[in-house]
Amino acid sequence: MLKDLEILNGELSVKFDPLNTRYTVNMNNAAKCLDLKLDADEESDISVFNNEINDQFTEVVITVYHEDEMMSYYLEVYPMENEVSNVQNNFETLEINLTEPKIYIAPLIASACFLIILLTFAFLFKKKKKC
């Protein structure tokens, strides 16, 4: 298990916790790989897989081997420039017109149906007067 993980050329989404195995990393678009500072037990072996960053999403896997156990940490790496442009492209203009009254058709229809049913039952089951 890792004791500590630092990204020297990027930012982890949350503070590192050895028991959390998934992280998001935002980094400078110009970097081609993560500059990692890893801290583990002396007897542990560490393997880093797929540490070549492209212009889009990249998943870097850090695996720590200790005796017969292994633990992997997954870093989802996003270049900062692409993330900002994607967020800006997702905004839409929302116009609200508060002067137009809202007419709720469904409650009106439901109320009318209820009244019709009520009047029908009243007509069918009314008591007849005896002369």
TAHU-V250477 format. One record per residue. PHI is phi in degrees with one decimal (* if undefined). Layout:
((PHI) (PHI))
This chain:
((*) (-73.3) (-88.3) (-153.3) (-140.3) (-128.1) (-103.9) (-79.3) (-119.3) (-166.1) (-127.2) (-74.3) (-66.3) (-137.1) (-62.2) (-65.8) (-130.5) (-56.7) (-89.3) (-87.4) (-107.5) (-125.4) (-139.1) (-109.2) (-123.2) (-103.0) (-141.5) (-60.5) (-64.3) (-77.9) (-71.6) (-103.0) (-155.6) (-77.2) (-96.3) (-103.4) (-119.5) (-111.4) (-129.8) (-143.0) (-59.6) (-63.2) (-80.8) (-87.0) (-106.8) (-121.0) (-123.8) (-116.2) (-115.7) (67.2) (-91.6) (-120.6) (-85.8) (-105.6) (-77.7) (-122.3) (-68.1) (-136.8) (-111.3) (-99.4) (-114.9) (-110.0) (-115.8) (-110.9) (-107.1) (-138.7) (53.0) (-96.2) (-110.9) (-144.3) (-141.9) (-112.9) (-116.2) (-111.4) (-111.3) (-89.0) (-101.9) (-125.3) (-65.5) (-63.6) (-62.4) (-65.2) (-64.6) (-65.0) (-66.6) (-66.2) (-66.9) (-65.6) (-73.1) (-85.2) (-74.9) (-125.6) (-81.3) (-115.9) (-108.9) (-120.3) (-107.5) (-88.2) (-81.0) (-82.8) (-70.9) (-92.0) (-112.0) (-97.2) (-71.1) (-59.4) (-64.5) (-64.8) (-65.2) (-63.5) (-64.6) (-61.9) (-62.9) (-62.4) (-64.1) (-62.7) (-63.7) (-60.6) (-65.8) (-62.6) (-63.7) (-62.9) (-68.6) (-71.1) (-110.7) (-72.9) (-77.4) (-87.2) (-79.6) (-96.9) (-85.5))
